[in-house]
């Protein structure tokens, strides 16, 4: 507990400043001190204990849309850098979406719904595997990591990509489907929403997505050294958070 209190005393100002920058007049973070002391600092100590000096520790961070993945990953990064003096790189699986051109081809060859980014199968798995391989390389050199512009629904030009100049101690890899597992075929038979009922009557889209989880994404998520999941109490709460996020 003493270590937690010591850490909190050194990072609280920066953490509170960051949280304030994310708040609006209507939407304020509740129980900020408790969240940092009871969750984020202990998680930071958990991460530090697992660090291997020979290669970066890859931590996955998952949760539903609007659950706070970006905020949590940012505060964790802040604590790890400020208190533990670690080199941390955080990146979203969203930055590895296939290009608009590639998704257009995918939607033509596989299913119309695959034009819409988001689900497993719309990310560039080879690009992510290459990223993990290079970040772990003993002879690490400068590394460019893609960024995705949702405003234009396409990958940014290379001049705007992230530039990693030194090998990180920790990589935080966040996204709603990070660590997700495939379902059994029986779970795919019945549509679970109007989208599947109206546009995926033969279950071709959801079967394709599920097969991606079973194969390519399974290989990708084996790169993770640990996984944190932000669990909401119920789905309606996720919907509320998501709508709030869009405002």
Steps between C-alpha positions, in 0.01 A plus 500: 500500500792728574629455145156586361479816709852604402420445133172690530669800661739523203253446215169644625557849361574375149219244516244756616615747234455236230158399631392864507599534136258214416205634699219726386275725707226237491712186525741484792708202608378358831722352773821606321726443801350158572537392136868597496593358843285185497533401136751681279797514736466132605471404132815702431688303769362177347638604160841598640544161669461330163751708305774312320803717429581304186177583318198730539207382710187496280182572697160480333222727622146416390145611578179604333467824305496799731630299798805725538778303332677808362471688829619204709791423267604866509500516882684166526761637259530814709553303825751260344699789354480742792550268797675196356705690239407255225485550126140425403337491160121472473321425177148410396402207283294763314822641353549170318173502306527391142504788253173613347612349170570161660167497684317587182659196333422286806135607494479412132658154541363395840209707630364852457513570877880462504530844345417633847807492723481367853449125505777237490597459138521874430848537655834446329626196693830475307579863586433435870707182509783688331470773765527251787793320335695822445425643846646182657805485273833498688640733236213745530525815291259783427151372430204659322152402622188581295230743605142492380285806434135417571392833353603381154454130585849417377859447606710816530796566275833377636609853584238494779585156644629457856878496526657276767865591547588279798378153594211527751498323836123461474255503209132554580288363215136606539180425313150368556575159344855453633522149645157399366436130433297330231149370571364156422307466175175439691522851649507653152181347366256747656537874422554704816395841360321668211824543304562126488131428441472740204845488339650164601211258463726214389752568784779543244631825654504385862648164398783679320566722803492199732744308280739795511496481881558126486804530271685827434394688815578202720856511370511878551378490860763240589744793482346641821674446834190601694144624449294754693125514440270788594170329575177699503213392725263461206465567127263797543774677696739450207241654268468800732879543516528470124239771440673723753831442322352613168379833640 
